[in-house]
Amino acid sequence: TDLLQCCDLKDIKLAYQLNKALEKGDNWKFLDLDRSNGYWSKFFSLLCMMEQIEVVLKWYKEMSSSLFYPSPKNILDLLQALDAANQLEVIPSVW
């Protein structure tokens, strides 16, 4: 099965377990660059839907610089999460 399917299930606990497994040892090597970016993109979108905005922003700051290049959908998901949390004043700091 594809590693990315758990994110489509909208199960944040399962996504965190998968992420923990990827962080162990050299497991991250199983993902090539395209799959890695796809994984992080889906993971981030799931975070935007399911997590508190503080958690989303923490992951965004850690992920965006080293792990993935946010897609337009990721940016839209982040903006929607900020809007839902009434945190639009944070936009300049994440841009």
C-alpha positions in Angstrom: 0.0 0.0 0.0 1.0 3.6 -0.5 2.4 5.3 2.5 0.3 8.4 1.7 -3.1 6.6 2.0 -3.3 7.1 5.8 -3.4 10.8 5.3 -6.4 10.4 3.0 -8.2 8.7 5.9 -8.1 11.9 7.9 -6.7 10.0 10.8 -4.2 12.3 12.5 -3.1 9.7 15.1 -2.3 7.2 12.3 -0.5 10.0 10.4 1.6 10.7 13.5 2.4 7.0 13.9 3.5 6.8 10.2 5.6 9.9 10.7 7.3 8.4 13.7 8.1 5.3 11.7 9.6 7.3 8.9 11.9 9.1 11.4 13.4 5.9 12.7 16.8 5.0 11.4 17.1 5.2 7.6 13.4 4.6 6.9 13.1 8.0 5.2 15.3 6.6 2.4 12.3 4.6 1.2 10.8 7.9 -0.2 12.3 9.5 -3.2 12.2 13.3 -3.6 8.8 13.3 -5.3 7.2 10.9 -2.8 8.8 12.7 0.1 7.4 16.0 -1.0 4.0 14.4 -1.7 4.0 12.8 1.7 4.8 16.1 3.6 2.3 18.0 1.5 -0.5 15.6 2.4 0.7 15.4 6.0 0.6 19.2 6.3 -2.8 19.5 4.7 -4.1 17.0 7.3 -2.5 19.0 10.1 -4.3 22.1 8.8 -7.6 20.3 8.9 -7.3 18.4 12.2 -4.8 20.2 14.5 -4.9 23.4 16.6 -3.3 26.4 14.8 -0.4 26.5 17.2 0.6 22.9 16.3 0.1 23.7 12.6 2.4 26.7 12.8 5.0 24.7 14.7 5.1 22.0 12.0 5.1 24.6 9.2 8.1 26.4 10.6 10.0 23.1 11.0 8.9 21.5 7.7 8.9 24.3 5.2 12.6 25.1 5.5 14.0 21.6 5.3 11.5 19.0 4.4 9.2 20.2 1.6 8.3 23.1 -0.6 4.6 24.1 0.2 2.3 23.7 -2.7 -0.4 26.3 -3.5 -2.9 23.9 -1.8 -0.7 23.8 1.3 -0.7 27.6 1.4 -4.4 27.7 0.9 -4.9 25.1 3.7 -2.7 27.2 6.0 -4.6 30.4 5.2 -7.9 28.6 5.8 -6.6 27.2 9.2 -5.5 30.7 10.2 -8.8 32.2 9.2 -10.7 29.5 11.1 -8.6 30.2 14.2 -9.0 33.9 13.8 -5.2 34.3 13.5 -5.0 36.2 10.2 -2.5 38.6 11.8 0.1 35.7 11.6 0.1 35.8 7.8 3.1 38.1 7.5 5.3 35.9 9.7 4.6 32.8 7.7 4.9 34.4 4.3 
